[in-house]
Amino acid sequence: MPFSTCEIKNDTKVDMWITHKTDWAALGSFVGLTAGVVVAVVGTALSLGAASPALIGWVGSIGTAIGLEGLGAGFFLTTAGWEVVIQSVGAVSSLGGLLGLNMQEIEDIKHELEVDEGKGVIVHTDKTMMQIFEENSKEDLAKVANKSVGQIEEIQQIIHDFKYGGPKRIAPGKSYKFSAACFSVWRAHMLSVNMEGGAQNVWVGFWWGTTNKYKVTELWEKIDQDKVDITVHKAVKAA
């Protein structure tokens, strides 16, 4: 069988993990598979992308860092980065433990929040959101994220599957490559250290020995190209 190649270049400044799986739905349209057969085959095969395209959909997306009034405590992925909403200034201590902050940094955040409750305070930490979810206990994360332990376990399992279950770590400037039958369609799955990701269709080259080239920012246009900021807000009751 003649083979060609697909290449996906990480043109961002952050690490990510990428893998590929057969796109049974697209393949079905070519070979006439019925929907029932496709579902039966896909069943467990796409476990790595089960939460795509949001991957962490329970976190929610409020689209902007403005307008946090009325939201409960939790982690929110926004266009401005990760927003951490806490119910009281006292919760900063628990959050600081998750983020690896020292006592002075924790006190500084408390002070800024007390001076202006409506102000968001950017947290200066070397940790990525992936590290925060991966390195802390599910119980501690559940308390701060205002989610169940089971929901945190799901997130940690997704991270584990991407990092240790087969997908390859692709550093900035490097590419993920695979070869397959000429002009076949596949589903590329990606998760970055910012906990952003999803799945997109990709094709290998049309002719034998050719390569179809993609960039991460072309496949996932809204992905952040650098480490995202983490901002802390104190919950403000809606008027």
C-alpha positions in Angstrom: 0.0 0.0 0.0 1.5 3.4 -1.0 2.0 5.8 1.9 2.2 9.5 2.3 2.7 11.8 5.4 0.9 14.3 7.6 2.9 16.9 9.6 1.5 19.1 12.3 4.0 21.9 13.5 3.8 23.3 16.9 4.1 27.0 16.0 3.3 28.2 19.6 5.7 28.8 22.5 4.2 26.0 24.8 4.5 22.3 25.0 1.7 20.1 23.8 0.8 16.5 23.3 -0.6 15.3 19.9 -1.9 12.0 18.6 -4.0 10.8 15.7 -6.8 8.3 15.3 -8.9 7.2 12.4 -11.8 9.5 11.6 -14.4 6.9 11.3 -17.2 9.4 10.6 -15.4 10.9 7.6 -14.2 7.5 6.4 -17.8 6.2 6.6 -18.9 8.9 4.1 -16.4 7.5 1.6 -16.9 3.7 2.1 -20.6 3.8 2.9 -20.5 2.7 6.5 -23.8 3.2 8.3 -24.1 5.5 11.3 -24.6 2.4 13.5 -21.5 0.8 12.4 -19.5 3.9 12.8 -20.7 4.4 16.4 -20.0 0.8 17.2 -16.4 1.1 15.9 -15.7 4.5 17.5 -17.1 3.4 20.9 -13.8 3.3 22.9 -11.4 4.2 20.1 -11.6 7.9 20.7 -11.3 7.9 24.5 -8.4 10.4 24.3 -10.8 12.9 22.6 -13.9 12.1 24.6 -14.0 15.6 26.0 -13.2 17.3 22.7 -13.4 20.0 21.6 -13.4 21.7 25.0 -11.6 18.8 26.7 -12.4 20.5 30.0 -15.9 21.6 29.3 -17.1 21.5 32.9 -14.7 24.4 33.6 -16.9 26.6 31.4 -15.9 29.5 29.3 -17.2 33.0 30.0 -15.6 34.5 26.9 -14.1 37.5 28.6 -12.4 38.4 31.9 -15.1 41.1 32.4 -18.4 40.3 34.0 -17.5 37.8 36.6 -20.4 39.0 38.8 -22.7 36.3 39.9 -20.4 33.4 39.2 -19.7 30.9 41.9 -16.2 29.9 43.0 -14.2 27.9 40.5 -11.8 27.8 37.6 -12.8 29.5 34.3 -11.0 29.5 31.0 -11.5 32.9 29.3 -10.1 34.8 26.4 -7.9 36.5 28.9 -6.5 33.3 30.4 -7.5 31.3 33.4 -9.7 33.1 36.0 -9.9 31.7 39.5 -12.9 32.9 41.4 -12.9 32.5 45.2 -15.7 33.1 47.7 -13.5 34.9 50.3 -10.1 36.4 50.6 -9.3 33.7 53.1 -9.4 31.1 50.3 -6.2 32.6 48.9 -4.2 30.5 51.3 -5.6 27.2 49.9 -5.2 28.5 46.3 -1.6 29.6 47.1 -0.8 26.0 48.1 -2.1 24.7 44.7 -0.1 27.3 42.8 3.1 26.9 44.8 3.2 30.4 46.2 5.1 31.5 49.2 3.6 33.2 52.2 4.6 36.7 51.1 3.0 36.2 47.7 -0.2 34.9 49.3 -0.3 37.9 51.6 0.2 40.3 48.7 -2.7 38.8 46.8 -4.9 39.0 49.9 -4.0 42.6 50.3 -4.8 43.6 46.7 -8.1 41.8 46.8 -9.1 43.5 50.1 -8.2 46.9 48.7 -10.4 46.4 45.6 -12.8 43.4 45.6 -13.6 43.9 41.9 -10.0 43.8 40.8 -8.4 40.8 39.4 -4.9 39.9 40.6 -2.5 38.2 38.2 -0.7 35.4 39.9 3.0 35.1 39.2 3.7 31.4 39.1 6.0 29.2 37.0 3.4 26.5 37.1 1.2 25.8 34.1 -2.4 24.9 34.5 -1.6 21.3 33.5 1.0 21.1 36.3 -1.6 22.6 38.8 -4.2 19.9 37.9 -1.6 17.1 37.7 0.5 17.8 40.8 -2.1 18.5 43.4 -4.5 16.1 45.1 -8.0 15.8 43.6 -9.5 16.6 47.0 -7.6 19.9 47.3 -8.4 20.8 43.7 -12.1 20.0 44.2 -12.4 22.4 47.1 -10.9 25.4 45.3 -12.4 24.6 41.9 -15.8 24.1 43.5 -16.3 20.8 41.7 -16.7 17.2 42.7 -13.7 14.9 43.3 -15.0 12.7 40.4 -14.9 15.7 38.0 -11.3 16.5 39.0 -10.4 12.8 38.5 -11.7 13.1 34.9 -9.4 16.0 34.2 -6.4 14.3 35.8 -7.2 11.2 33.7 -7.3 13.2 30.5 -3.9 14.6 31.4 -2.5 11.2 32.2 -3.8 9.7 29.0 -2.2 12.5 26.9 1.1 12.5 28.6 1.6 8.7 29.2 -1.0 6.9 27.0 0.5 7.2 23.6 0.4 10.8 22.3 3.7 12.5 21.7 5.1 15.6 23.4 5.7 18.2 20.8 8.0 21.1 21.9 7.7 24.6 20.4 9.0 24.6 16.8 8.8 20.8 16.5 6.4 18.7 14.5 4.2 15.7 14.9 4.4 13.4 11.9 2.8 10.1 10.8 2.5 8.2 7.6 -0.6 6.4 6.3 -2.3 5.4 3.1 -2.3 8.2 0.5 -5.0 10.8 0.9 -6.6 9.2 4.0 -8.3 11.4 6.6 -7.5 11.2 10.3 -8.5 12.9 13.6 -5.7 14.8 15.3 -6.1 15.3 19.1 -4.1 17.9 21.0 -3.8 19.1 24.6 -1.4 21.9 25.6 0.1 22.8 29.0 -2.5 25.6 29.2 -5.2 22.9 29.2 -6.5 24.0 25.9 -7.1 21.5 23.1 -9.4 19.7 20.8 -9.7 17.5 17.8 -9.5 18.4 14.1 -9.5 16.4 10.8 -6.2 16.2 9.0 -5.2 14.5 5.7 -2.0 12.8 4.6 -0.5 13.7 1.3 -2.5 12.9 -1.9 0.4 11.3 -3.8 2.8 8.6 -2.6 5.8 10.1 -0.7 4.2 13.6 -0.3 3.4 15.4 2.9 0.4 17.5 3.9 1.6 20.2 6.3 -0.4 21.9 9.0 0.3 24.4 11.8 -1.3 24.1 15.3 -2.6 27.7 15.1 -4.3 26.9 11.8 -6.0 23.8 13.1 -6.9 25.4 16.5 -7.2 29.1 15.7 -8.1 30.3 19.2 -5.3 28.5 21.1 -3.0 30.7 23.2 0.5 30.8 21.8 2.2 31.5 25.1 1.7 30.4 28.7 -1.6 31.9 29.8 -2.0 34.2 32.8 -3.8 33.0 36.0 -5.9 35.8 37.6 -7.6 35.6 41.0 -11.0 37.3 41.6 -13.1 37.5 44.7 -16.7 36.5 43.8 -19.0 39.5 43.7 -22.7 39.0 44.1 -24.9 40.1 41.3 -26.9 43.2 41.9 
